């Protein structure tokens, strides 16, 4: 996105998606590029949901193209002659678009950037992994005891890559997937009954738990084969928002900034609710934007302890 960086240096920060499309050289930045920027969160600073912005890209580009044609035809304004950015157009009052889910946003970040920005798909399942219910992928080799050829374990995570094939013998379907948890990623072979019963789950982005056979081979290292594939069930507490209780009359601006900084220090998937209480017993519930979703861990709990309900 060299063209965008050059324009930002030349004329200052962008003010909106429309401003961006109107200022960058559309011969160097096409529609697909703008779509990718929106999908990976590059325009989150606007405060507009990614899905809503995505729906407005075509209109923004059309407006920019029209302005470009006017300039080429000599229909320029005083602002153009002074090389000053045009005033930012107001957003179109089109239909509101259903926001993308946190999982959809994270999948786009991973696809386009190669890493997650606003959290991890497994953040809301962190308590499950920390409970010891599943073997961490980073520790798979340790599960095969000395003198044994293999071990049966239960692992869980997100499928970040899926390759489906057919066997040479019998033309039977199987899959080679990459499973990722909070510690590591590993390749897993899924065939036979495991493939047949879990076929609907063998897709990129699916959260699964797998009963698997682990082997450690000198040439290949750790080899993992699925015995059974099941959907990963969300822990009950992960579905509940973190509730913070504040006094409407006494809570200071400094405290609100403290809470904000604490939430931003632990990005994740769990929602947060602010419960303000009046002296007369009235309550006001506020739901912060999705950028304030958190990964609920001991350090964050310690920071917010005095406000927890």
C-alpha positions in Angstrom: 0.0 0.0 0.0 2.8 2.4 -1.0 0.3 4.7 -2.7 -1.7 5.1 0.5 1.4 5.8 2.6 2.7 8.4 0.1 -0.7 10.2 0.1 -0.9 10.2 3.9 2.6 11.8 4.1 1.7 14.3 1.4 -1.6 15.5 2.7 -2.1 14.2 6.2 -4.2 11.4 7.8 -7.3 10.1 6.1 -10.6 11.1 7.6 -12.9 8.4 6.3 -13.2 5.6 3.7 -14.6 8.1 1.2 -11.7 10.5 1.9 -9.3 7.6 1.4 -10.8 6.5 -2.0 -10.9 10.1 -3.2 -7.3 10.8 -2.4 -5.3 7.7 -3.4 -4.3 6.9 -6.9 -7.0 4.4 -8.1 -4.6 3.2 -10.8 -2.4 1.8 -8.0 -5.1 0.9 -5.4 -8.0 -1.2 -6.8 -11.3 -2.4 -5.3 -9.8 -5.7 -4.1 -7.1 -3.8 -2.2 -9.6 -1.6 -0.4 -11.7 -4.6 0.4 -8.7 -6.3 2.0 -7.9 -3.2 4.0 -11.4 -3.1 5.4 -11.5 -6.9 6.1 -8.2 -6.9 8.1 -9.3 -3.9 10.2 -7.2 -1.1 8.6 -10.3 1.2 8.9 -11.4 0.2 12.4 -10.2 3.7 13.5 -13.3 5.2 11.8 -15.5 3.6 14.4 -17.7 2.0 11.7 -18.3 -1.8 11.7 -16.2 -3.6 9.1 -19.2 -5.2 7.4 -20.9 -1.7 7.1 -17.7 -0.2 5.6 -17.4 -3.2 3.2 -20.9 -2.5 1.9 -19.9 1.1 1.2 -16.7 0.4 -0.8 -18.4 0.4 -4.2 -20.1 3.7 -3.6 -17.0 5.3 -2.3 -15.0 4.2 -5.3 -17.7 5.4 -7.7 -17.6 8.8 -6.1 -13.8 8.9 -6.3 -13.9 7.9 -10.0 -16.4 10.6 -10.7 -14.2 13.2 -9.0 -11.2 11.9 -11.0 -13.0 12.3 -14.3 -14.0 15.8 -13.4 -10.4 16.7 -12.7 -9.3 15.2 -16.0 -11.9 17.3 -17.8 -10.7 20.4 -16.2 -13.7 20.8 -13.9 -11.5 21.5 -10.8 -12.4 23.7 -7.8 -10.4 26.3 -6.0 -9.5 23.7 -3.5 -8.0 21.4 -6.2 -5.9 24.3 -7.6 -4.6 24.9 -4.1 -3.8 21.2 -3.8 -5.9 21.0 -0.7 -7.9 17.8 0.1 -11.6 18.0 -0.7 -14.0 18.2 2.2 -14.9 14.7 3.4 -18.3 13.5 2.1 -20.8 12.4 4.6 -21.5 8.7 4.8 -24.4 7.5 2.7 -27.5 6.8 4.7 -27.9 3.3 3.3 -29.3 0.2 5.0 -27.5 -1.0 8.2 -25.5 -4.2 7.6 -25.3 -7.0 10.1 -21.9 -6.8 11.7 -19.4 -9.7 11.1 -18.9 -12.0 14.0 -15.6 -11.9 15.9 -14.7 -15.2 14.4 -15.2 -13.9 10.9 -13.1 -10.8 11.6 -10.3 -12.9 13.0 -10.4 -15.3 10.1 -10.0 -12.4 7.7 -7.0 -11.0 9.7 -5.3 -14.4 9.6 -6.0 -14.9 5.9 -4.8 -11.4 4.8 -2.0 -10.7 7.4 -0.9 -14.2 8.5 -1.6 -13.4 12.1 -4.4 -12.2 14.4 -4.7 -8.6 15.4 -7.8 -8.1 17.6 -7.6 -11.4 19.5 -7.5 -15.2 19.0 -10.3 -17.5 18.0 -9.6 -19.6 21.1 -9.5 -16.7 23.6 -13.0 -17.5 24.9 -12.0 -21.2 25.4 -8.8 -20.3 27.3 -10.2 -21.7 30.5 -10.7 -25.1 28.9 -7.0 -25.3 27.8 -5.8 -24.1 31.1 -7.9 -26.7 32.9 -5.8 -29.5 31.5 -8.7 -31.1 29.7 -6.7 -31.1 26.5 -3.1 -31.9 25.8 -1.2 -28.8 24.6 0.0 -29.3 21.0 3.4 -28.1 22.1 3.6 -31.1 24.4 2.5 -33.9 22.1 5.9 -35.6 21.9 6.0 -35.9 25.6 2.8 -38.0 25.7 4.5 -41.0 24.0 6.3 -42.8 26.9 9.8 -44.3 26.4 9.4 -47.8 24.9 6.0 -47.1 23.4 5.2 -46.6 19.8 2.1 -44.3 20.2 -0.3 -42.7 22.7 -3.9 -41.7 22.5 -4.7 -38.1 23.5 -7.4 -35.5 23.3 -6.4 -32.2 21.7 -8.4 -29.2 20.6 -8.1 -26.0 18.6 -8.9 -24.2 15.4 -8.5 -25.6 11.9 -6.3 -23.0 10.2 -5.6 -25.1 7.0 -7.5 -27.9 5.4 -6.5 -30.0 2.4 -8.9 -32.6 1.2 -7.7 -35.5 -1.0 -8.7 -39.0 -2.3 -6.6 -42.0 -1.6 -4.9 -43.7 -4.6 -6.1 -47.1 -3.3 -9.9 -47.2 -3.2 -10.3 -43.5 -4.1 -11.5 -42.8 -0.5 -11.6 -39.3 0.9 -9.3 -38.1 3.6 -7.9 -34.7 4.8 -4.6 -33.2 6.0 -5.4 -30.4 8.4 -3.4 -27.9 10.5 -4.7 -27.7 14.0 -3.7 -24.7 16.1 -4.2 -24.1 19.8 -2.8 -21.4 22.1 0.6 -23.1 22.3 1.5 -24.5 18.8 0.1 -25.8 15.5 0.4 -29.4 14.2 -0.6 -31.3 11.1 -3.3 -34.0 11.6 -4.3 -36.8 9.3 -8.1 -37.5 9.2 -9.3 -40.6 7.3 -11.6 -43.5 7.5 -14.4 -43.4 10.1 -13.0 -40.2 11.6 -13.4 -38.4 8.3 -16.8 -39.8 7.6 -18.3 -38.9 10.9 -16.6 -35.5 11.2 -16.8 -34.3 7.6 -19.0 -31.3 8.3 -16.4 -30.0 10.8 -13.4 -30.4 8.5 -13.4 -26.8 7.3 -11.0 -23.8 7.8 -12.0 -21.9 10.9 -13.9 -24.7 12.6 -13.2 -25.2 16.3 -12.8 -28.8 17.1 -11.6 -31.3 19.7 -9.9 -34.4 18.4 -9.2 -37.8 19.9 -6.0 -38.6 18.2 -3.2 -41.2 18.0 0.3 -39.7 18.5 3.4 -41.3 17.2 7.0 -40.1 17.3 9.1 -41.2 14.4 12.8 -40.5 14.0 12.5 -39.3 10.4 9.2 -37.5 10.6 9.0 -36.4 14.2 5.5 -36.2 15.7 2.8 -37.8 13.5 -0.9 -37.3 14.6 -3.9 -39.2 13.2 -7.5 -38.5 14.2 -9.6 -41.2 15.8 -12.7 -38.9 16.2 -13.5 -35.3 15.4 -16.1 -33.4 17.4 -17.1 -29.7 17.8 -15.4 -27.8 20.5 -17.9 -26.8 23.1 -17.7 -23.4 24.7 -17.2 -23.3 28.4 -20.3 -21.9 30.1 -18.5 -19.0 31.8 -17.1 -17.8 28.4 -20.5 -17.0 27.1 -21.2 -14.5 30.0 -19.9 -11.0 29.7 -17.6 -9.6 32.3 -19.7 -7.3 34.4 -18.2 -4.2 36.0 -20.2 -2.2 38.6 -19.6 1.6 38.9 -21.1 4.4 40.9 -22.8 6.9 38.6 -22.1 9.9 40.9 -18.6 8.9 42.2 -16.9 7.3 39.3 -14.2 9.7 38.0 -12.9 10.2 34.5 -9.5 8.8 35.7 -11.2 5.6 36.7 -12.9 5.2 33.3 -9.5 5.6 31.6 -8.0 3.1 34.0 -10.8 0.6 33.1 -10.3 1.3 29.4 -6.6 0.7 29.5 -7.1 -2.5 31.5 -9.5 -3.8 28.9 -7.2 -2.9 26.0 -4.3 -4.7 27.7 -5.9 -8.1 27.3 -7.7 -8.3 23.9 -9.9 -11.3 23.4 -13.4 -12.5 22.6 -15.3 -12.1 25.9 -17.8 -9.2 26.0 -17.8 -6.6 28.8 -20.8 -4.8 30.4 -20.6 -1.6 32.5 -23.3 -1.3 35.1 -23.7 2.2 36.4 -25.8 2.6 39.6 -27.6 5.7 40.8 -28.3 6.6 44.4 -32.0 6.2 43.8 -31.5 2.6 42.7 -31.7 3.1 38.9 -29.2 1.1 36.8 -27.8 1.9 33.4 -26.1 -0.8 31.4 -23.5 0.1 28.8 -22.0 -2.3 26.3 -18.5 -1.2 25.0 -17.6 -1.6 21.4 -16.1 -4.9 20.2 -12.6 -3.6 20.4 -13.0 -3.8 24.2 -13.7 -7.6 24.3 -11.2 -9.3 26.5 -9.3 -12.5 27.2 -10.2 -13.2 30.8 -7.0 -14.0 32.6 -5.6 -13.5 36.1 -3.7 -10.3 35.4 -6.8 -8.6 33.9 -8.9 -9.9 36.8 -6.5 -8.3 39.3 -6.7 -4.9 37.5 -10.5 -4.9 37.5 -11.1 -6.6 40.9 -12.6 -3.6 42.6 -15.3 -3.1 39.9 -16.3 -6.8 39.4 -19.9 -7.6 40.2 
